[in-house]
């Protein structure tokens, strides 16, 4: 598959760095496909894939490795909040 210079740079970064990576691009530009390729590069490191809505997240779950957590932004916020209030001591 031919890749753009941007895609090559993303894959190179993902293969050689342990830093966080955020990909921002328009709808239909191949973000999910790129994330699948990143997912396959290193299966020992867990990945978090944040999606705009539930339909995208549900579809992405079928394409990503089981080690990848796929959530909506809202779902991530809810899980953080649930963890916080579950661990908070009541006075």
N, C-alpha and C positions, 0 to 999 in steps of 0.2 A: 504494500500500500504506500503510495506517495504521500509524504507529509510536508506540510509547510515549514518554513524555518522556525516559526513560533512553536509549532508542535514538537519539532526536534529539540528545541531549547527546553521546553517543558519536560520532555522525557529524559533529557540529559540531566536536568536539575533533580528530577525525582529519583534517578538512578544513583546519583552521587552525593546527595545532600540528605541530612536528617532534619532540615528546617521545615517549617510549615509552608504549604503552598496553597495559594488561592488563585483559582482560574475564574476570570470574569470575562464573559463573552455573550454575544447576542443569542437569542433562541435559534436553534437549528444549526448551530455552527460546529457541533460535534463534541460538546463538553463531556457528555456521558461516555462516548466512545473513547475519548482521551483518558478519562478516569478509569475505564476498564483496563486500558493499557498500563496505566500507572499501578493499578491494583495488582496486575500480573507480574510487575517488576520485582516486588518485594512482598512476599506473602507472610513473612515473619513479623512485619510491623502492622499493627492495626490502623485502619483508616477510618475517617469520619467523612461521609458524603452528605452535605446539607442541600436540601432541595426546597424549591419555592412552594410547592403544594403536594398534597397527599398522592395524587395520581402519578406525579413524576417520581416521588419517593417509592411508591409501590412497584412501579415499573423498573426502577433502578435496582431494587432489592433482588429482582430476578436476574440481573446482569452482573452483579458484583459478587465477589467471593464472600463466603460466610464470615470471614474475619473482618469484613467492612461493615461498620454501623451506618445505616442509612436512615436519616430523619429529616423532617421538615424543620425549618427554623423555629416554628412555633412548638413543635414536639420537643426540640432540644431545650427550649426555655421551660416548658412544663416539667421535663424530667429534672432539670436543675432545681427548679422551685420545689418539686416534690421531695428531692433529696434534702434540701435545706430545711423544710418544715418538719420532715421526719426525724431529723437529727437534733433539732433545736430543743433545748431544755425549757420546760415550762416553769415559771416562777411560782 
